[in-house]
Amino acid sequence: MPIDQRIKMDQRIQMVCDTWNGQEGFNYEYFSTMGTYAGRNEHMPEWYEPINDLFPPNVGVLCFLNGIDPRGEVILDLACGLGNLLPYLKGLGYHCCFGYDSWSQLPHNAARHFLGAHGLTASILSNSELTTLQPTIIITMGYWYESIMDSLSPDMREKILAAVRFIITDTSYSPREPIPGFERTGVYPTLCNIYERK
């Protein structure tokens, strides 16, 4: 990730934070300090610059996905927040990547406004669109995997997981129990765990 690209992303996020600061439901503390939030940058590699373009565990996501052929993959970033991971995924060649959120930490329009500058407004899914998606890779960062999945209806969970090959979870919020049908096959210490369908 070129640093100039990361700086531009940081500036766009700050503009969104300035626009939505003080509005009900907008978690300004997190979105304006993503790069260092909760000290998650403390164990990052020396090359990592802790600017606010990404929550640090998402660096592990990008490192893992950089080693996979993106052709045929459909990515769903659950609890996507602003959706700021999506432009980086597109940069890796993942042209079928989508975000979904409960919108408890920010208004839906904040994410749409932010992603509009990247031509990715349509990548944020509604409930009805989510039910038709068949992702091959699911990402859950910044919150408990079980809580994110439990926020979905059982039918929706079943439909979403049907075609999934990889589940990438935040190491700080990884599943407390094994994920049925998956095994942990990779770990990016302090960043993310990789679960692969058996």
N, C-alpha and C positions, 0 to 999 in steps of 0.2 A: 504494500500500500504506500504509494509515494506520499511524502510528507505534505506536499502542496495540496494534494487531493484531500488529505485528512484535515488540513487547516481550513479549506473551503467548507468541508462538511461541518466542522466545529462552528464556523461563523454562521452557517445557515441554522444550525440548532440553537445558537444563542439568539438569533433573530426571532425564532419561534418562541423561545423562553421569554424574551422581552415582550412579545406580543401577548402571550397568554398568562404572564405572571399576575397573580392575584385573582385569576378567574377560578371559580369553584371547581374542584376536582382536578386541578393541574398541579402535579407534584414537581414544583419548581426546584426544590432541593436536589432531587435525583437528576432531572433532565439537564440542569445547568452544571452538574459536577460529575457526569457519567464516568469520565476517565479516571477519577480517583474515588468514586463513591464507595463508602464502607471500607476503604483501604484495600479494595480488590486489586489495585495496581502494585501493591508492595512487593509481590513476588514475580513480577513480570520480567522478561528478558531485558538486558541492558539496552537493547536497541529500541525498546518500546518507549515512545513519547506519550506521557499521560495527558493528552488533550481530550476534549470532551466530544469526540466524534463517535466513540464506541464505549460501551460497558466492557471492561477488560476481558471477561470470559469469552466474549464474542471473537476475540483474536484467536482463541483455540478453535472455535468453530471454523473460521476462515482457513486456518492452517490445515485442519483435517479435510475440509472440502476441496482445498487446492490440490489434493492428491487423488481426487475421484473424477472420472470422466463425467462432465455435466450433462452429456446427451441422454435424454430420456428421463432425467431426474426432475421431480416436482417437489419443491421445498415449501414447507409451511412453518413459519416462525410464529409459534403460539406465545401470547403475551408479548407482542412485538413492539409495544410502545409507539414511538414516533415512526418506526419502520426504518430506522437509519442503517440497519444491517442489510436491507434489501439492495441498495445501490452497490454495495461491495460484493454481494452475491452475483449481481448482474455483471460486474467487472470480472468475475471469475468464469463467466460463461453460463451461469445458471439463469436462463431466460424465463423459466417457469418457477418463479419464487413469489410467495404470497405471505402476507401478514394478517394476523387476527388478534384482537384484544378484547377484553371485557370493558375497556374504557373506564375503569375505576380510578386510574391515575392521571388520565388526561382526556380531554374531549376528542371524540372521533375526528372532528374538523381540524384539530391541531395536526394530527398525523396526515390527513389529506392535504392540508396546506403545505406541510413540509415536503411531502413526496411529490407534490405538483411540480416543484422545481427540478425534479429528476425524471419527470415524465412517467411516474409510477403510481399515480393516484389510483388507478384501477387494481393495483396489487393489494390494496387493503380490502379484505373480504367482509361482506355482511353475513349474518347468520345463515340466510338461505344459500348464499354462494358457498359457504363453508361446507354445507351438507353435500354439495356436488363434487367437491375436490377429492382427488385420490392421490395424496402426497406419497412420495417414496422416502422422504427425509423429513423428520420433525425436529424442530429446535425449541427448547424451553430454557430460557435464561432468566436469572434474576428472581425466581420464585420457585416454590416447591413443585416438582413434577406432578405429584399426586393432586395437589390443589388445583393446578391448571387443568389437568385432565378431568377432575371431578366437577369443574365448573361447566363442563359440556354434558349434554344429555347422554345417557347410555347408548342410544341409537347413533348419535353423532360420533361418539368415541369409537364405536364399532366400525362405522363407515370410514372414519379417518385412518384408523390403524390397519385396515384390511390390506393395503398395498405397501405399507411402510417397510423399508429395509433397514434404515438407521434411525435411531432416536439419540439426539445429542442433548444432554442435560448439564446444567450448571453444577459444578462439584459441591458448592455450598448448599444446594437444594436438590441433590440427587434423590432418587427413589429410596425410601426406607426399606422396601421389600423388593425382591426380584420382579422384573417386568415380565409377565407371562408371555412366553414365545420368543423372548429376547435374551441375549447374554451380553455381559459387558466385555467388549473386545479391545477397548482402547481407553487411555487416560491421558489427558493433558493436565499435569499437576497444577492445582490451584485454579484451573480454568474450566474444563469440561470433561465429562465422561461420554464414551461412545458405546451405545448398545446396538447390537446387530441381530437381525432375525436369525434364529437357529435354523 
